[in-house]
Amino acid sequence: MSRLSWIAAAGAFALAAITGSAHAAAPTFEKTACAGDYKATGLKVDCGNLVVDETRGDPGTRRIKVAVAIVHASEPKAGLPPVIYLHGGPGGSALKGLPRLLASKASREFVALDQDWVFIDQRGGGQSVPNLDCPGTHLTDAGPPTDQDARAVVACLKGFQAKGVNIARYNAVEVAKDVQDLRQLLGFKQIDLFGGSYGTRIEAAIQAHQPQGVRAVVQDSPWPPEADWTVGGPAMVSNSIDIVMAKCAVVAECAKRYPDLKAKLAVVAERWLAGPQTINGKTYAADDLGGWLMDASYFTAGVLPRDLWKVIQGDVAPVADFVESRDYYSEGQFMTHLCKEEIPFESRADVAKGTENDPIARLMVAPMQRIHDVCKAIDVGPISKAEQEPVKTAIPTLFLAAEIDPGCPPELTKAAAKGYEGSQVVIVTNATHGVSRASPCTRKMIRSFFQDPTKPVDRSCLPAADTPMAFTYTG
């Protein structure tokens, strides 16, 4: 799981840009100018669009565009294939922040050093056409924060359908086919894959359905096909917050500053669950608190005790900041994936199971159930049980999982890896979602694994399991 946002005006503009098609046609690749400024990266970047039929094999289908950026290696090494980068979400974007990513110190340690890296905005999002954005709506991994948001997303998707978009064709299986079309058009005999968060779900679809030419795979913060998004989802969020609070309790300064966090947070959660809270002239709902808790434990665990204490003391600035920044998905793309790959295999009623005595988990129930409501109201075509099957593959795969992750907990990785012959599983102590983003050690692993995926990665740089977590107390 992981992270963007936007109905009518943007949708109409995107649709107008789609090239029509009177017959099924072969995929093509067209070079274009890059939308971003890559001068500061010091790297050569070529951009273009994969142009494919929206519905393969349908003579009456429209043509769509999948935006691509090819980042050339600074010191290419013979024999190493290019790496295809698969972003998370679903509904995120790889190209939007790519210039900043490539200029960062972290990416310089493993991206485009001796291998070209190819970044794709998966069909339906980012710079690709169409972009299934729903302006004016809000959506997080926990789901639509209000009933109004849920209804708006449904209306948005039906609007796209009315304009001729086949929303049944925006999902992991279709993205996997896009990757293979791109591989062939660019003349790559082999490719490696790097995916983060829901990008690992795309990797799983490639490994299960379209594995041609795939040499090695890195899954950062894995989300396997057999996992349940909403059923058990509230508990995953609650558990990740529990882990952080427990780590705070064994660090003397953290424990002294923020005593009895768990009990105090439970009192606050119960109060918000009892009804909307009006603070400093603004009204907040339980969904706002729950969405913030999930988001904060994804990426900012080091400041979570500090921010929890603020909320406990009545300072809701962390929640307010979150509420103002919930537009990070293309909501339509998010829902076409979930309604095809996740929700058909889960029960709306079961979302609440096991949450009765856990107020933190109960904060997640209503928004996660709204995901079911959206999926019930739209038609994404036939559902295949194959989308829920564990992957079995012999393609060398490196799994990198964070100890603290409310969306992709390490237990899911350990279970899924059993079907990956010869896989390597690395669980990083004190790490949060998007392990490679903050861990120099795992960045070294990624590079060495792609250089030779048959060798065990060096784990000596990993923190020990009992390493205390570092917390920030100011700000």
C-alpha positions as a Python dict, from the first residue, in 0.01 Angstrom:
ca = {
    (1, 'M'): (0, 0, 0),
    (2, 'S'): (120, 343, -33),
    (3, 'R'): (42, 705, -202),
    (4, 'L'): (-183, 1119, -489),
    (5, 'S'): (-561, 1292, -594),
    (6, 'W'): (-840, 1473, -848),
    (7, 'I'): (-1394, 1452, -1180),
    (8, 'A'): (-1499, 1645, -1476),
    (9, 'A'): (-1263, 1918, -1603),
    (10, 'A'): (-942, 1721, -1565),
    (11, 'G'): (-1111, 1406, -1687),
    (12, 'A'): (-1246, 1575, -1998),
    (13, 'F'): (-905, 1723, -2077),
    (14, 'A'): (-734, 1387, -2038),
    (15, 'L'): (-988, 1208, -2252),
    (16, 'A'): (-962, 1466, -2527),
    (17, 'A'): (-592, 1387, -2551),
    (18, 'I'): (-646, 1018, -2619),
    (19, 'T'): (-589, 913, -2976),
    (20, 'G'): (-875, 719, -3129),
    (21, 'S'): (-847, 376, -3287),
    (22, 'A'): (-1068, 210, -3547),
    (23, 'H'): (-899, -127, -3509),
    (24, 'A'): (-677, -323, -3276),
    (25, 'A'): (-323, -208, -3331),
    (26, 'A'): (26, -307, -3228),
    (27, 'P'): (190, -121, -2937),
    (28, 'T'): (425, 160, -3031),
    (29, 'F'): (671, 383, -2848),
    (30, 'E'): (683, 756, -2923),
    (31, 'K'): (964, 979, -2801),
    (32, 'T'): (860, 1304, -2633),
    (33, 'A'): (1018, 1593, -2450),
    (34, 'C'): (1048, 1532, -2075),
    (35, 'A'): (795, 1712, -1858),
    (36, 'G'): (1041, 1754, -1572),
    (37, 'D'): (1372, 1939, -1545),
    (38, 'Y'): (1652, 1686, -1505),
    (39, 'K'): (1951, 1922, -1533),
    (40, 'A'): (2037, 1899, -1162),
    (41, 'T'): (2054, 1520, -1173),
    (42, 'G'): (2364, 1504, -1393),
    (43, 'L'): (2205, 1211, -1575),
    (44, 'K'): (2085, 1162, -1932),
    (45, 'V'): (1709, 1112, -1935),
    (46, 'D'): (1494, 1027, -2237),
    (47, 'C'): (1115, 1041, -2222),
    (48, 'G'): (829, 900, -2423),
    (49, 'N'): (496, 722, -2427),
    (50, 'L'): (408, 359, -2466),
    (51, 'V'): (99, 375, -2689),
    (52, 'V'): (-122, 69, -2655),
    (53, 'D'): (-481, -44, -2699),
    (54, 'E'): (-681, 18, -2383),
    (55, 'T'): (-849, -321, -2437),
    (56, 'R'): (-613, -560, -2607),
    (57, 'G'): (-775, -757, -2889),
    (58, 'D'): (-1076, -526, -2922),
    (59, 'P'): (-1089, -372, -3274),
    (60, 'G'): (-1301, -83, -3143),
    (61, 'T'): (-1086, 12, -2849),
    (62, 'R'): (-921, 349, -2788),
    (63, 'R'): (-546, 399, -2770),
    (64, 'I'): (-396, 510, -2440),
    (65, 'K'): (-56, 643, -2341),
    (66, 'V'): (173, 520, -2065),
    (67, 'A'): (432, 783, -1974),
    (68, 'V'): (793, 664, -1951),
    (69, 'A'): (1126, 815, -1847),
    (70, 'I'): (1448, 627, -1930),
    (71, 'V'): (1734, 723, -1700),
    (72, 'H'): (2067, 618, -1846),
    (73, 'A'): (2335, 475, -1621),
    (74, 'S'): (2624, 706, -1536),
    (75, 'E'): (2872, 417, -1573),
    (76, 'P'): (2694, 135, -1758),
    (77, 'K'): (2821, -215, -1698),
    (78, 'A'): (2801, -470, -1977),
    (79, 'G'): (2568, -759, -1907),
    (80, 'L'): (2341, -580, -1662),
    (81, 'P'): (1984, -531, -1790),
    (82, 'P'): (1778, -217, -1726),
    (83, 'V'): (1566, -189, -1411),
    (84, 'I'): (1193, -120, -1450),
    (85, 'Y'): (1067, 92, -1158),
    (86, 'L'): (708, 29, -1046),
    (87, 'H'): (552, 292, -821),
    (88, 'G'): (308, 234, -538),
    (89, 'G'): (-43, 343, -460),
    (90, 'P'): (-223, 223, -658),
    (91, 'G'): (-280, 567, -797),
    (92, 'G'): (65, 711, -738),
    (93, 'S'): (317, 844, -987),
    (94, 'A'): (681, 770, -1065),
    (95, 'L'): (748, 1067, -1293),
    (96, 'K'): (599, 1351, -1090),
    (97, 'G'): (884, 1367, -839),
    (98, 'L'): (1150, 1191, -1046),
    (99, 'P'): (1387, 1489, -1095),
    (100, 'R'): (1397, 1542, -719),
    (101, 'L'): (1443, 1170, -654),
    (102, 'L'): (1733, 1140, -896),
    (103, 'A'): (1904, 1443, -743),
    (104, 'S'): (1880, 1303, -390),
    (105, 'K'): (2177, 1157, -208),
    (106, 'A'): (1990, 832, -144),
    (107, 'S'): (1911, 757, -508),
    (108, 'R'): (2270, 830, -612),
    (109, 'E'): (2372, 525, -410),
    (110, 'F'): (2191, 272, -627),
    (111, 'V'): (1978, 423, -907),
    (112, 'A'): (2120, 445, -1261),
    (113, 'L'): (2478, 379, -1159),
    (114, 'D'): (2565, 76, -1373),
    (115, 'Q'): (2215, -6, -1502),
    (116, 'D'): (1963, 209, -1688),
    (117, 'W'): (1643, 263, -1488),
    (118, 'V'): (1306, 295, -1661),
    (119, 'F'): (1032, 478, -1469),
    (120, 'I'): (667, 428, -1567),
    (121, 'D'): (350, 611, -1469),
    (122, 'Q'): (119, 312, -1474),
    (123, 'R'): (-189, 334, -1698),
    (124, 'G'): (-456, 556, -1548),
    (125, 'G'): (-232, 782, -1343),
    (126, 'G'): (45, 1039, -1332),
    (127, 'Q'): (146, 1174, -1672),
    (128, 'S'): (-22, 885, -1853),
    (129, 'V'): (-339, 941, -2060),
    (130, 'P'): (-607, 908, -1943),
    (131, 'N'): (-545, 996, -1581),
    (132, 'L'): (-831, 865, -1369),
    (133, 'D'): (-816, 1159, -1131),
    (134, 'C'): (-1124, 1273, -939),
    (135, 'P'): (-1098, 1644, -855),
    (136, 'G'): (-1239, 1754, -522),
    (137, 'T'): (-1241, 1411, -363),
    (138, 'H'): (-1027, 1272, -84),
    (139, 'L'): (-888, 922, -45),
    (140, 'T'): (-622, 757, 170),
    (141, 'D'): (-509, 398, 216),
    (142, 'A'): (-776, 373, 486),
    (143, 'G'): (-1039, 464, 226),
    (144, 'P'): (-1269, 760, 154),
    (145, 'P'): (-1280, 972, 474),
    (146, 'T'): (-1649, 1062, 429),
    (147, 'D'): (-1962, 919, 266),
    (148, 'Q'): (-1958, 1224, 39),
    (149, 'D'): (-1608, 1133, -81),
    (150, 'A'): (-1719, 776, -151),
    (151, 'R'): (-2018, 897, -356),
    (152, 'A'): (-1798, 1144, -544),
    (153, 'V'): (-1546, 874, -640),
    (154, 'V'): (-1832, 655, -770),
    (155, 'A'): (-1968, 947, -973),
    (156, 'C'): (-1619, 1018, -1106),
    (157, 'L'): (-1565, 662, -1226),
    (158, 'K'): (-1911, 646, -1384),
    (159, 'G'): (-1828, 974, -1557),
    (160, 'F'): (-1517, 818, -1707),
    (161, 'Q'): (-1722, 518, -1821),
    (162, 'A'): (-1976, 750, -1983),
    (163, 'K'): (-1690, 901, -2185),
    (164, 'G'): (-1589, 556, -2308),
    (165, 'V'): (-1312, 462, -2065),
    (166, 'N'): (-1309, 88, -1997),
    (167, 'I'): (-1224, 92, -1627),
    (168, 'A'): (-1196, -287, -1631),
    (169, 'R'): (-858, -237, -1802),
    (170, 'Y'): (-681, -42, -1528),
    (171, 'N'): (-532, -305, -1297),
    (172, 'A'): (-218, -504, -1223),
    (173, 'V'): (-263, -764, -1497),
    (174, 'E'): (-292, -492, -1764),
    (175, 'V'): (9, -306, -1623),
    (176, 'A'): (208, -630, -1637),
    (177, 'K'): (125, -658, -2008),
    (178, 'D'): (226, -294, -2058),
    (179, 'V'): (565, -369, -1904),
    (180, 'Q'): (620, -657, -2143),
    (181, 'D'): (513, -448, -2443),
    (182, 'L'): (759, -178, -2335),
    (183, 'R'): (1038, -430, -2286),
    (184, 'Q'): (998, -558, -2639),
    (185, 'L'): (961, -217, -2801),
    (186, 'L'): (1276, -87, -2632),
    (187, 'G'): (1467, -399, -2734),
    (188, 'F'): (1543, -528, -2384),
    (189, 'K'): (1621, -899, -2387),
    (190, 'Q'): (1612, -901, -2007),
    (191, 'I'): (1488, -667, -1735),
    (192, 'D'): (1514, -637, -1359),
    (193, 'L'): (1223, -507, -1153),
    (194, 'F'): (1219, -270, -856),
    (195, 'G'): (883, -206, -690),
    (196, 'G'): (776, -23, -379),
    (197, 'S'): (457, -71, -179),
    (198, 'Y'): (173, -150, -425),
    (199, 'G'): (435, -158, -697),
    (200, 'T'): (529, -496, -551),
    (201, 'R'): (174, -611, -628),
    (202, 'I'): (245, -521, -992),
    (203, 'E'): (570, -716, -972),
    (204, 'A'): (376, -1016, -841),
    (205, 'A'): (142, -993, -1141),
    (206, 'I'): (441, -982, -1375),
    (207, 'Q'): (608, -1277, -1205),
    (208, 'A'): (283, -1477, -1208),
    (209, 'H'): (143, -1385, -1552),
    (210, 'Q'): (408, -1207, -1764),
    (211, 'P'): (754, -1326, -1648),
    (212, 'Q'): (924, -1321, -1989),
    (213, 'G'): (1274, -1180, -1970),
    (214, 'V'): (1261, -1097, -1598),
    (215, 'R'): (1603, -1171, -1448),
    (216, 'A'): (1577, -1042, -1086),
    (217, 'V'): (1323, -863, -866),
    (218, 'V'): (1347, -638, -560),
    (219, 'Q'): (1029, -588, -357),
    (220, 'D'): (1048, -297, -113),
    (221, 'S'): (767, -304, 147),
    (222, 'P'): (585, -594, -20),
    (223, 'W'): (208, -625, -64),
    (224, 'P'): (134, -982, -182),
    (225, 'P'): (-176, -1074, -386),
    (226, 'E'): (-314, -1303, -116),
    (227, 'A'): (-320, -1031, 150),
    (228, 'D'): (-646, -866, 261),
    (229, 'W'): (-659, -487, 234),
    (230, 'T'): (-959, -413, 458),
    (231, 'V'): (-1021, -732, 653),
    (232, 'G'): (-758, -721, 925),
    (233, 'G'): (-649, -380, 798),
    (234, 'P'): (-762, -193, 1113),
    (235, 'A'): (-557, -431, 1328),
    (236, 'M'): (-248, -380, 1109),
    (237, 'V'): (-265, -6, 1174),
    (238, 'S'): (-323, -51, 1546),
    (239, 'N'): (-37, -300, 1573),
    (240, 'S'): (211, -67, 1403),
    (241, 'I'): (124, 214, 1643),
    (242, 'D'): (156, -29, 1935),
    (243, 'I'): (507, -117, 1818),
    (244, 'V'): (611, 249, 1814),
    (245, 'M'): (460, 316, 2156),
    (246, 'A'): (633, 10, 2299),
    (247, 'K'): (966, 128, 2157),
    (248, 'C'): (908, 468, 2316),
    (249, 'A'): (840, 303, 2653),
    (250, 'V'): (1189, 146, 2664),
    (251, 'V'): (1374, 467, 2575),
    (252, 'A'): (1415, 663, 2898),
    (253, 'E'): (1362, 1012, 2760),
    (254, 'C'): (1068, 912, 2543),
    (255, 'A'): (902, 727, 2830),
    (256, 'K'): (953, 1024, 3063),
    (257, 'R'): (813, 1280, 2817),
    (258, 'Y'): (518, 1069, 2705),
    (259, 'P'): (407, 838, 2989),
    (260, 'D'): (130, 582, 2944),
    (261, 'L'): (80, 671, 2576),
    (262, 'K'): (-131, 367, 2490),
    (263, 'A'): (-397, 423, 2756),
    (264, 'K'): (-414, 798, 2697),
    (265, 'L'): (-444, 755, 2319),
    (266, 'A'): (-724, 503, 2370),
    (267, 'V'): (-920, 763, 2570),
    (268, 'V'): (-880, 1018, 2291),
    (269, 'A'): (-983, 764, 2025),
    (270, 'E'): (-1297, 672, 2220),
    (271, 'R'): (-1388, 1041, 2249),
    (272, 'W'): (-1349, 1098, 1875),
    (273, 'L'): (-1543, 780, 1798),
    (274, 'A'): (-1830, 910, 2012),
    (275, 'G'): (-1880, 1210, 1782),
    (276, 'P'): (-1716, 1492, 1584),
    (277, 'Q'): (-1470, 1711, 1772),
    (278, 'T'): (-1469, 2088, 1730),
    (279, 'I'): (-1128, 2229, 1817),
    (280, 'N'): (-1014, 2585, 1752),
    (281, 'G'): (-1323, 2648, 1545),
    (282, 'K'): (-1273, 2348, 1316),
    (283, 'T'): (-1462, 2018, 1330),
    (284, 'Y'): (-1288, 1685, 1290),
    (285, 'A'): (-1428, 1334, 1256),
    (286, 'A'): (-1299, 1000, 1382),
    (287, 'D'): (-1200, 923, 1022),
    (288, 'D'): (-961, 1218, 1032),
    (289, 'L'): (-784, 1087, 1340),
    (290, 'G'): (-769, 733, 1201),
    (291, 'G'): (-637, 844, 864),
    (292, 'W'): (-365, 1050, 1030),
    (293, 'L'): (-262, 763, 1256),
    (294, 'M'): (-223, 530, 959),
    (295, 'D'): (-34, 786, 754),
    (296, 'A'): (194, 887, 1042),
    (297, 'S'): (292, 530, 1125),
    (298, 'Y'): (377, 470, 758),
    (299, 'F'): (656, 723, 737),
    (300, 'T'): (710, 931, 1053),
    (301, 'A'): (738, 681, 1338),
    (302, 'G'): (1032, 874, 1484),
    (303, 'V'): (810, 1173, 1563),
    (304, 'L'): (491, 976, 1627),
    (305, 'P'): (515, 975, 2011),
    (306, 'R'): (569, 1352, 2008),
    (307, 'D'): (270, 1407, 1780),
    (308, 'L'): (51, 1160, 1968),
    (309, 'W'): (124, 1357, 2284),
    (310, 'K'): (23, 1679, 2111),
    (311, 'V'): (-312, 1529, 2015),
    (312, 'I'): (-360, 1384, 2363),
    (313, 'Q'): (-300, 1731, 2508),
    (314, 'G'): (-553, 1888, 2271),
    (315, 'D'): (-317, 2018, 2002),
    (316, 'V'): (-458, 1868, 1681),
    (317, 'A'): (-210, 2038, 1446),
    (318, 'P'): (-74, 1701, 1322),
    (319, 'V'): (-425, 1586, 1231),
    (320, 'A'): (-509, 1923, 1076),
    (321, 'D'): (-197, 1911, 859),
    (322, 'F'): (-291, 1563, 741),
    (323, 'V'): (-649, 1668, 659),
    (324, 'E'): (-512, 1948, 441),
    (325, 'S'): (-284, 1713, 244),
    (326, 'R'): (-496, 1409, 159),
    (327, 'D'): (-470, 1458, -217),
    (328, 'Y'): (-191, 1220, -312),
    (329, 'Y'): (-373, 962, -526),
    (330, 'S'): (-544, 940, -862),
    (331, 'E'): (-856, 814, -686),
    (332, 'G'): (-1009, 644, -988),
    (333, 'Q'): (-694, 444, -1057),
    (334, 'F'): (-673, 349, -690),
    (335, 'M'): (-1027, 213, -693),
    (336, 'T'): (-1009, 26, -1027),
    (337, 'H'): (-720, -174, -886),
    (338, 'L'): (-875, -245, -547),
    (339, 'C'): (-1217, -329, -692),
    (340, 'K'): (-1055, -581, -927),
    (341, 'E'): (-775, -728, -717),
    (342, 'E'): (-859, -690, -349),
    (343, 'I'): (-1217, -619, -245),
    (344, 'P'): (-1394, -902, -435),
    (345, 'F'): (-1218, -1146, -203),
    (346, 'E'): (-1307, -968, 122),
    (347, 'S'): (-1627, -917, 323),
    (348, 'R'): (-1749, -571, 424),
    (349, 'A'): (-1891, -707, 750),
    (350, 'D'): (-1560, -872, 837),
    (351, 'V'): (-1378, -539, 837),
    (352, 'A'): (-1509, -474, 1190),
    (353, 'K'): (-1424, -818, 1326),
    (354, 'G'): (-1178, -814, 1615),
    (355, 'T'): (-1193, -438, 1661),
    (356, 'E'): (-1450, -431, 1944),
    (357, 'N'): (-1196, -379, 2220),
    (358, 'D'): (-946, -175, 2021),
    (359, 'P'): (-1047, 191, 1971),
    (360, 'I'): (-749, 260, 1742),
    (361, 'A'): (-856, -21, 1509),
    (362, 'R'): (-1219, 96, 1522),
    (363, 'L'): (-1113, 433, 1380),
    (364, 'M'): (-1030, 252, 1052),
    (365, 'V'): (-1351, 53, 1013),
    (366, 'A'): (-1583, 311, 854),
    (367, 'P'): (-1342, 439, 584),
    (368, 'M'): (-1232, 85, 496),
    (369, 'Q'): (-1594, -23, 464),
    (370, 'R'): (-1649, 271, 227),
    (371, 'I'): (-1398, 109, -9),
    (372, 'H'): (-1644, -181, -31),
    (373, 'D'): (-1931, 62, -97),
    (374, 'V'): (-1746, 220, -389),
    (375, 'C'): (-1660, -118, -539),
    (376, 'K'): (-2020, -238, -508),
    (377, 'A'): (-2136, 64, -709),
    (378, 'I'): (-1900, 29, -1008),
    (379, 'D'): (-1839, -245, -1266),
    (380, 'V'): (-1477, -342, -1326),
    (381, 'G'): (-1559, -651, -1531),
    (382, 'P'): (-1506, -1020, -1456),
    (383, 'I'): (-1314, -1111, -1140),
    (384, 'S'): (-1051, -1385, -1145),
    (385, 'K'): (-958, -1587, -838),
    (386, 'A'): (-607, -1599, -980),
    (387, 'E'): (-561, -1243, -854),
    (388, 'Q'): (-573, -1371, -496),
    (389, 'E'): (-340, -1666, -542),
    (390, 'P'): (7, -1668, -382),
    (391, 'V'): (288, -1634, -634),
    (392, 'K'): (510, -1929, -711),
    (393, 'T'): (824, -1842, -901),
    (394, 'A'): (1191, -1926, -935),
    (395, 'I'): (1289, -1571, -1039),
    (396, 'P'): (1545, -1449, -781),
    (397, 'T'): (1365, -1206, -550),
    (398, 'L'): (1490, -985, -268),
    (399, 'F'): (1223, -886, -16),
    (400, 'L'): (1287, -576, 196),
    (401, 'A'): (1030, -528, 473),
    (402, 'A'): (1003, -273, 753),
    (403, 'E'): (948, -372, 1113),
    (404, 'I'): (691, -89, 1144),
    (405, 'D'): (441, -80, 860),
    (406, 'P'): (63, -34, 898),
    (407, 'G'): (-4, -128, 536),
    (408, 'C'): (256, -392, 450),
    (409, 'P'): (363, -556, 778),
    (410, 'P'): (658, -799, 770),
    (411, 'E'): (438, -1098, 854),
    (412, 'L'): (288, -1074, 505),
    (413, 'T'): (634, -1079, 350),
    (414, 'K'): (746, -1383, 545),
    (415, 'A'): (437, -1579, 440),
    (416, 'A'): (447, -1472, 74),
    (417, 'A'): (818, -1546, 30),
    (418, 'K'): (754, -1918, 76),
    (419, 'G'): (638, -1935, -285),
    (420, 'Y'): (948, -1759, -419),
    (421, 'E'): (1213, -2025, -471),
    (422, 'G'): (1550, -1915, -333),
    (423, 'S'): (1421, -1575, -225),
    (424, 'Q'): (1597, -1357, 31),
    (425, 'V'): (1395, -1187, 305),
    (426, 'V'): (1532, -888, 496),
    (427, 'I'): (1333, -738, 784),
    (428, 'V'): (1480, -405, 895),
    (429, 'T'): (1455, -316, 1266),
    (430, 'N'): (1302, 26, 1343),
    (431, 'A'): (1241, 90, 972),
    (432, 'T'): (912, 217, 830),
    (433, 'H'): (735, 181, 495),
    (434, 'G'): (965, 234, 197),
    (435, 'V'): (1271, 73, 348),
    (436, 'S'): (1528, 180, 90),
    (437, 'R'): (1427, 544, 126),
    (438, 'A'): (1589, 574, 471),
    (439, 'S'): (1826, 277, 488),
    (440, 'P'): (2172, 306, 329),
    (441, 'C'): (2227, -59, 419),
    (442, 'T'): (1936, -180, 205),
    (443, 'R'): (2042, 47, -80),
    (444, 'K'): (2375, -136, -85),
    (445, 'M'): (2184, -464, -85),
    (446, 'I'): (1974, -360, -384),
    (447, 'R'): (2275, -268, -592),
    (448, 'S'): (2471, -584, -503),
    (449, 'F'): (2163, -802, -562),
    (450, 'F'): (2111, -663, -910),
    (451, 'Q'): (2482, -711, -983),
    (452, 'D'): (2451, -1080, -892),
    (453, 'P'): (2109, -1207, -775),
    (454, 'T'): (2251, -1554, -707),
    (455, 'K'): (2459, -1434, -411),
    (456, 'P'): (2330, -1371, -57),
    (457, 'V'): (2312, -1001, 26),
    (458, 'D'): (2540, -868, 300),
    (459, 'R'): (2332, -813, 614),
    (460, 'S'): (2618, -705, 839),
    (461, 'C'): (2520, -337, 815),
    (462, 'L'): (2168, -395, 948),
    (463, 'P'): (2077, -273, 1298),
    (464, 'A'): (2046, -545, 1561),
    (465, 'A'): (1695, -654, 1657),
    (466, 'D'): (1728, -490, 2000),
    (467, 'T'): (1855, -153, 1872),
    (468, 'P'): (1662, 127, 2047),
    (469, 'M'): (1459, 348, 1820),
    (470, 'A'): (1565, 711, 1778),
    (471, 'F'): (1291, 965, 1851),
    (472, 'T'): (1254, 1337, 1783),
    (473, 'Y'): (1112, 1543, 2069),
    (474, 'T'): (1110, 1898, 1935),
    (475, 'G'): (919, 2066, 1658),
}
